Amino acid sequence: MVVLVVPPVDELDLVGPLEVFGTANRLSADGRKPYAVEVVSTAPDRRIDGDAGLSLLAHRHYRELAGRCDSLLVVCGTGARRTRDPALLGWLRRAATRTARIGAVCVGAFPLAEAGLLDGRRATVHWRYAEELARRYPRVAVDPRPTWVRDGPIYTSAGIAAGIDLALAWVEEDLGAAAALRVARELVLFLRRPGSQDQISVSLETQASHTRPMQELQMWMTEHVHRPLTVSALAARVAMSPRNFARVFARELGTTPGSYVLRLRVEAARRLLEQTDRSLEQVASASGFRSVDVMRRAMSRAVGTTPSRYRRHFRTPAAASRTPASPLRSPLAAARRDIALAARFTGGLSLARIARRPAPAAARAARPAT
């Protein structure tokens, strides 16, 4: 495996995946190291400067690399979004013909797109740069929502922690789901996320309220999504009249209580479909839907497919062997952290406009059937 670095970089984009592969080597049951990783840099002195002040030294300059490699992972800093280096782009095109799979962490998608390797393919990137990637490369079907995306032999990811998720996905491909879970546990990861999981949860996308009562209400809603969450019931929890509550909720979160609850329920259903083996009836009940039909209609509108089809495409391999968690606490516990993080944001996030961009025909064909 070769890791191509275009410095300076965010250290976690590089060190996170390297730690995953290194941990897989350490935990190998037969004592053999499944990954021989070589780090190459575009810097003439092989130095890799990190945005936080850490400096590393690559094994060699990328032009010194000869022969084939089974995997190539591209890690770039934000400045690489504007790279026009003909030598680097030519090297990437040649590498694509002799590499089994190519991955990009965060803005590593930009040089891949500039080299033409993402034309007609579905790809993702950190949400902050998704609109720029879509605007500059209209032949790429940019999806700003998933943590990582595979289209053929090319993988793209959202970056930062999502680079770890992509590396774990490669470990699962190479060594199996059990090995990937062992690595995740060894690294004390909160959750091994599938690529289908959104970069930004409902709580983050709507921007958490700045007032403590509303923040606490959001947390309570995520943990009690299976209950009837009427405007009257929610208003009573924050000691407001229903009319005043609806007005305050819309002002602080940028959406109506009904729309917010529906999106919470869809997000809960998606996580349960991905991560558990519960029946559709159990998923619907645990997510607060009155019936499977109601859940099916909601998911069809929100994600463009039915619960059964969604599970077939995005279910994690280990889901069937897991013991289902008690009512939603494990699948939705991350939402508490999302709300706390979102409270720091000063502006909302709008991903819908990018998501609605028409995709190239080849990329549409690669998407799950709806």
N, C-alpha and C positions, 0 to 999 in steps of 0.2 A: 504494500500500500504506500502511495505517495501522497503527501500533504503539501500542496503548493501554497505558499504564503506571499501575499503582496502587502508588505508593511507600509506604514504602521497599522496595527490591528488592535481590536479589542481583545485583551488577553484571554477572556473566557471563550471567545469564538475558536481559539486555537487549542488552549489547554484543556477545555472541557472534552472535546472528542478524543484528544490524545489520552486523557485519563481513562476514558471508557475502554479504548483498545488496550491500554496498558493493564487495566484491571482484568479484562478478559484473558490476557496472557497469564497473569498471576493466578487466576482461579481455574486455569485449564486442568481438567481432571487427569489427563494422561501425562502432564508435565511438559508437553510440547507447547510452544508459543504459536498460536494460530495467526498472529499478526506481526509481520516484520515491517515496521513503519519507518519511512524515510522522509524527513522534512526538508524541502527545498525552498529557496527564497529567490525573489527577483532582485534583491539587493546585491550589488557586486561584491560587497564584503560579507555576505551571508547573514548580516545582522538583522534581527527582527525586533523592532522597537514596538513596545506596547503603549496604548493610550494612557494607561495608568502608571507608567514609569518603569515597567519591567522590560528588560532586554534579554533576548535569547539568541542563540546562534544556530542557524540551520546546518544540516549535514553537508549541503553543497548548494551551488548555484543551479537553478533549474535547467540551464542549458547543458550542464554536465551530465544530466540524466540520460541514460541510453537504454534501449530495450523496452519491453512491454511491462505493464503493471496491471494487476487485476482491478485495482480501485484507485481513483484519484479524487481527493477532496480539496476544494479550492476555498481558501480562507483569505479574505481581503479586508482592508480598512475602508472607511467611507470614501476616501479619496479615489479608490479604484473605480468608483462609479463613472469617472470621466476618463478612464484609461483608453488610449488609442495606440498603444505600443504594438506596431505590426509584428515584431518578433514574438511577443507574448501571445498575441491572438493566433498567429500561425502555429505556434507550439501547441496551443489548446486544440486547434482543429486537427492537427496530426495525432495528438494524444487520444482524441475521441475515436480514432480509427483502430487503436490498438489497446484500448482499455475496456474492461468488461462493464464498468459502471463509473459514472462521474457524479460527484456531489458538490454542492455549493452551500457554504454557511453564510447566511445573511446577504450582504451586498456582493458576495461572490457570484451571484446570479447576473450581475451587470457585465463582467467580462465574458461570461458564457453567452449572454445575449448578443454582445458586440461581435463575438466570433461566429454568430449564426447558429449556435448549437441549441438554442431554445426556440427557433422558428417553428411554428406550428405545434408547439408543446404547451402544456399547462405547467405553470411555475408559481412559486410563492417567494416572498422576501419579507423582511421586517416591515410591519405595517407602515412605518414612517416613510418608507421609500417605495411603497407599492404603486402609488399614483405616478411617480416619476418613471418607474420601470415600464408601466403600461403605456405612458405617453411617448416615451422614447423608442419603444420597441413594440409597435402595434401588431406585429406578427406573433407575439407571445401572448398566450392566454393567462394573464396575471390574476391569481386568486389570492387576495390579501388575508384570507381567513385561516387556512390550516397552519399548523406548526411546521409541517414538512409535506412535500408532494413528490410522488414518483410518477414520471411519464417515460415509459420505456427504460432505457439504461441511465437516465439522468434524474438526479434528485436535487431539489432545492429546499432550503429551510429558512425559517424566520430569523435565525441567528440567536446570539446570546445563549439562553438555556435551551433553545430549540436545536442548536447544534449537538447537544448531548442526546436529545431525543432521536435525531437522525443517526448518530453513531450507534445508539442502542438498537435501532431498526436494522442497521447493517449487521450487528452482532447476532440479532435474531435470525436474519437471513442465512448467515454463515454457520452458526453454531446451534440454532434452535431457540425456542422461547424460554426454556428453562435456564439456559446459559445467560440470556439477556436479563432475566429476572434476578439471577444471582448477582450479576454486575450491578443492577439497579439497587439491590439491597446493600451490597458492599459499599456503594457510594452514598448510602443513606438518602436516596432520592425520595421525595414526598410521593411522587406518582410517575410511573412510566407512561408517558402520554402517547397515544396513537397519533399518526399524522393528521387524521381527520379532525382532531380537537382544535377548536378555534384558538387563535393567538390571543384574542381578547374576549373575555366572557361577557355575558349580558351586563353584569355589574360594572365592568370597566367601560364597555362601549357606551353606556348611557351616562357615565360619569357619576360616581357616588356623591351623595349629598354632602355638603360641608357642615350640616348641623348634626349633632350627635343623635337626637331622636330618630331622624331619618336613616342615619347610618345603621343604628341598632335595628330599625325596622327592616332594612334590606337584609341584614344578617338573619333575622328571625324568619323572613320570607323564604330564604334559600333553605333553611332547615325544616320548614314546615310547608313546603310546596305541595305536599299531598293533602293539605287541609283546604277547606273552602276559604279563599282569600278574596272576599267581597270588599268593596269600598267601605262599607259600614264597619266590617270587622277590623280592617286595617286602620281606619280612622279612630276607632275606639282604642286601639293599642297606643296611639300617640296623643290621645285626649283631644281630638279635634272633631268638629262636625264633618260629616261626609263631604259637604260642598267645599268647605275650606280646605280639607285634606286633599281633595282632588286638585284644587288650584295650586296648593303648595307643592304637591308631588310633581306636577307637570312643570312648574317653574324650576325646581331644583334638579330634577332628573331628566328633563327634556322629553318626557313621554307620559302617556296616561297610565294610571294604575292598572287598567285592564290589559293594555298592550305589554306592560312590563311583566305582569303575572304570566301571560301567555308565553312570552319568550323564556321566562324562567322554567316553565313547564316543559317546553320543547328542549331546552338545554339539559334539563334533568333526564328527560327520556333518551336523548342522544347518548349521554354518558352511561346510562344503564344498559342501553342496547350495545354499546361498545365494550363495556367492561364486565357485564354479568350474563348469566344464562337464564335469567328470568323470562317467563312467558310474556307475551304481549299484554295479556290481561293484567299481570302483576306490574309490568312496567307502566301501563296506563294508570293504574291505581296509585302506585308510588309517586308518580309525577303529577297527580292531581287532576287527571282527565276523567271525565265521567264514564267513558267507555273507550274501547279500542278504536271505534269509528271516529270519535271526536279527536283522539290522538292522531289518527291517520290523516284526517283533514288538516289538522294544524301543522303536521310535519310536511305534508305535501306543499302547503303554502310557504312554509318557512325555509325548507331545504330542498324542495323540488323532488322528493322521492318518498316512498312509503316506509313505515318502520321496518317491515320485513326486508325490503331491498337495502335499506340503510344498514341493517345488521349484517347482511351478507357481504357487503363491501367493506365495512369499517370495523367489524368486530375484532377484538384482539385475540390472537391465537390461544392465549391461556384462559380466556373468559369461561370456557365450558368446564374447566377443572377447578374453578374457584368456588369457595363457599360464599354465597351472596352476603353482602354486608347488611347490617341492620339499617332500617329505613333511611337510605340516602346519605347517611353521615359521611361515609368514605367517598362516594363519587362526588359529593357536592361540598366537601369540606374546603376545597380550594377556593370556593367562592368567597369565603370569609376573608382570605388573604387578598383576593381581587378587590373587594370593597375597600379594605384598608389602604391598598395601594392607589385605588382610583381616587380616594379622597385627596391625594396630593396633586392630582391633575387640575389644571385651571381651564382647560378647554375640552369640549367633547370630541369624539372621534367619529368621523363619518366614512364608513367603508362601503356603503351601499352603492355609491356612484361607480367605484372601481369594479365591484362585483357584477354590476349590470353591463359592463363593457362586452360587446359581442366577441366571442372567441373564434379563432380560426377554425376551419372545418376539421382539420386533423385533430386539434385539441378537443373539439366537441365530441369527436368520435371516441376519444380516450376517456371521457367522463363516464361515471356510472349511469346506467339506464334509469330513466325516470318513468 
